[in-house]
Amino acid sequence: MGVGVSGWRLARAVSTLGQLGVTAGTALDVVLARRLQDGDPEGHVRRALSRFPFPRAAARILERYYLEGGKAADQPYRASPMHSQASPPELLELCVAGSFAEVFLAREGHGGPVGINFLEKIQLPILPSLYGAMLAGVDYVLMGAGIPLKVPLALDQFVNHEPATYPLNVTNSQEGDDTLLRFDPRALREDDAELPPLKRPFFLPIISSYTLALTLVRKANGRVDGFIVEGPTAGGHNAPPRGRLQLSALGEPVYGERDAVDLAKLRELGLPFWLAGGHGTAEGLNGALAAGAAGIQVGTAFAFCEESGLDARYKEIVLKMSLAGAANVFTHPVASPTGFPFKVARVEGSLSEEEDYLLRTRVCDLGYLREAYRRDDATIGYRCPSEPAATWAAKGGAASDLEGRRCLCNALLANIGHGQVRKDGLQEKPLLTSGDDLVQIGRFLPRGASSYTAKDVVSKLLGA
Ligand SMILES: Cc1cc2nc3c(=O)[nH]c(=O)nc-3n(C[C@H](O)[C@H](O)[C@H](O)COP(=O)(O)O)c2cc1C
């Protein structure tokens, strides 16, 4: 659960409970930089960096971002560069270190398995992020929001610290354009010392149809180890419905029978799969096992537990709303610049409502969801519908694409307490996402308690 909701603490807690704890892989470079600027009060980030295999890079990162005692609340975070096809070395090392630190901390002190989750749609940082996670010994890589055909080979190459490439989707690109992303781990190497071979993590693409699973098995450039089968009630981004997009009277995408995954056919592929989206109950788990799944992937239930990275204020508000029967999740068809439907929890004080969002000054300064496009001079430009409308238009963006879009990058960082402070002193506001199961999270509360832990969730799911 990105950004930082499945932080290392939650992944570690789940993993020590004997399950697969998965950290969010999105924007870990900025998360690392902001944790350091908040003074890294418990020293976890600095401890992880002290174990980063490239000590000089770690020292440069500390020099750039660490602020003893933390920045003043009304001061902005220092900007880090945005990713591009030619990301500067400073950003690449931050990106590798961000993934490394998250996985290192999630794995520290126990032998349970740990995974990391990426969105294929966020392509620019994929390679350095994968390498950083592998340096820390990640056991599983999960990837959704796209068709990750070209990930397996990169994993195989990084095992031996070899360079890897990844195709960047560039709107209007033409044959002969250079649209490859390249990452060479040797760029980080600081002396002649050989790095030991790494472990090849298991690779689990997140799919929403049997056809997609089959395509991955047949056409991926290496081994696919299983699937997460995610349905439209899951939190975060959802796959769009098949066929022409139809909206309900409330304005949500309408899903139908065609969107159900054919599990009988999926079973025939012979690979393990886990069901995600509305399965976070003991019955959901048993039903999944009976359908031949290896287990379930659960988000919403964990998003609001004590170990999740979500700002404690929002956990409390949402939990109260859920208990009062007032929790409301809206599947927004266009809020996300990715173009995928995105689940928005309607919470007062957040950016869930359009009229509140329109008060925000448009700015795109994190840029993870920027679209790469071909400029007239054949170079690659980057644009996001959350940037100022005039900038978007000057980059050839259609005015109709601005409607309803939200700046998820800034809002999702605000969700975990790292919202940017703007020149006018205003802080970026949160935008919470959750699955439809939000209405039921109260069931995890122990009697008389006002919060619950990952252990409470796992115990309930296992029927204890
Ligand atoms: C707060 C939140 C953030 C999420 N972020 C991501 C993400 O970054 N990448 C992803 O593949 N899935 C993401 N998801 C989906 C979860 O990984 C999981 O598949 C889903 O929540 C399972 O359904 P459930 O919420 O009904 O348990 C997110 C879910 C939530 C609740």
PDBQT file of the ligand as one rigid body, heavy atoms in Angstrom, charges set to zero:
ROOT
HETATM    1  C1  LIG A 501      -4.215   2.505   1.305  1.00  0.00    +0.000 C 
HETATM    2  C2  LIG A 501      -4.007   1.540   0.180  1.00  0.00    +0.000 A 
HETATM    3  C3  LIG A 501      -2.974   1.750  -0.721  1.00  0.00    +0.000 A 
HETATM    4  C4  LIG A 501      -2.743   0.831  -1.748  1.00  0.00    +0.000 A 
HETATM    5  N1  LIG A 501      -1.683   1.033  -2.583  1.00  0.00    +0.000 NA
HETATM    6  C5  LIG A 501      -1.376   0.090  -3.506  1.00  0.00    +0.000 A 
HETATM    7  C6  LIG A 501      -0.193   0.229  -4.300  1.00  0.00    +0.000 A 
HETATM    8  O1  LIG A 501       0.563   1.188  -4.154  1.00  0.00    +0.000 OA
HETATM    9  N2  LIG A 501       0.060  -0.727  -5.226  1.00  0.00    +0.000 N 
HETATM   10  C7  LIG A 501      -0.762  -1.825  -5.390  1.00  0.00    +0.000 A 
HETATM   11  O2  LIG A 501      -0.479  -2.670  -6.236  1.00  0.00    +0.000 OA
HETATM   12  N3  LIG A 501      -1.857  -1.983  -4.625  1.00  0.00    +0.000 NA
HETATM   13  C8  LIG A 501      -2.175  -1.057  -3.689  1.00  0.00    +0.000 A 
HETATM   14  N4  LIG A 501      -3.284  -1.229  -2.908  1.00  0.00    +0.000 N 
HETATM   15  C9  LIG A 501      -4.079  -2.474  -3.044  1.00  0.00    +0.000 C 
HETATM   16  C10 LIG A 501      -3.581  -3.529  -2.046  1.00  0.00    +0.000 C 
HETATM   17  O3  LIG A 501      -2.290  -3.911  -2.356  1.00  0.00    +0.000 OA
HETATM   18  C11 LIG A 501      -4.474  -4.786  -2.009  1.00  0.00    +0.000 C 
HETATM   19  O4  LIG A 501      -4.418  -5.494  -3.207  1.00  0.00    +0.000 OA
HETATM   20  C12 LIG A 501      -5.909  -4.469  -1.768  1.00  0.00    +0.000 C 
HETATM   21  O5  LIG A 501      -6.024  -3.485  -0.784  1.00  0.00    +0.000 OA
HETATM   22  C13 LIG A 501      -6.631  -5.735  -1.353  1.00  0.00    +0.000 C 
HETATM   23  O6  LIG A 501      -8.004  -5.505  -1.175  1.00  0.00    +0.000 OA
HETATM   24  P1  LIG A 501      -8.636  -5.051   0.209  1.00  0.00    +0.000 P 
HETATM   25  O7  LIG A 501      -8.283  -3.624   0.365  1.00  0.00    +0.000 OA
HETATM   26  O8  LIG A 501     -10.083  -5.266   0.001  1.00  0.00    +0.000 OA
HETATM   27  O9  LIG A 501      -8.049  -5.895   1.296  1.00  0.00    +0.000 OA
HETATM   28  C14 LIG A 501      -3.562  -0.313  -1.892  1.00  0.00    +0.000 A 
HETATM   29  C15 LIG A 501      -4.622  -0.498  -0.982  1.00  0.00    +0.000 A 
HETATM   30  C16 LIG A 501      -4.856   0.404   0.033  1.00  0.00    +0.000 A 
HETATM   31  C17 LIG A 501      -5.981   0.162   0.992  1.00  0.00    +0.000 C 
ENDROOT
TORSDOF 0
